[in-house]
Amino acid sequence: MKLSLALSFAILFYSVNGLVAQNTDVKKKDSAAAYRANDRLQTAGPKDGWKQEGSTSIKNVKTDTTRTGGKKIKTERYEITYKGFTFLAIEPYFDSAYYPKSLYFNIRIASISGLGIDEVNKGKSIAKIFSENGQEISLIKEMRQYVAKTKKVGDQVNILVNIPLNPQDGENKKYTAYYLWQDAASDKFIEINCRVSEK
């Protein structure tokens, strides 16, 4: 009887532990999946369902600093003026996945309400890099802009901007990035001046 009771407790003990371990494994898998999803979002490209902004890019256009009527956000790192839509967050970060072959400064505009994918792609966008003394630094290749729907329910979209940096330039972190997007009618826009480095 005692042996049978002990055996029953042992089976129950290992079963509970097994369930706990299984739940823990599930949580780990969920965390890993969430991490991979976030990683894909940060380094998204056409293969992930993003649409690349193409021939509507404007080249060699002077920075427009006369925009009025928009809302402004200012922090120690960046200054943003925007009009005609709302968004949840701005995330500037380095993309060094292919360093030293290439290096990008990315700006992700997250959970945008009031803009659609076609509207973004039909708009006009430019990106520039400036030195500490305000001199424009020539981009080594064209900027790229991607737009995709968010995974949340609704019509929100994300915009991801890839601004190429010279991986051999030791002054990269001292630069300031400038990005402008505006719709075809110039009724909606977002203008961002952002220091490349956080410090």
Secondary structure, DSSP 8 states (H G I E B T S, - for coil): -HHHHHHHHHHHHHHHHHHHHHHHHHHHHHHHHHHHHHHHHHT--GGGT-EE--TTB--S--------SSEEEE-SSEEEEEES-B-SEEEEEEE-TTTTT-EEEEEEEEEEBS--HHHHHHSEEEEEEE-TTS-EE--SS--EEEEEE-SSSSS-EEEEEEEEE-TT-TTGGG-EEEEEEE-TTSSSEEEEEEESS--
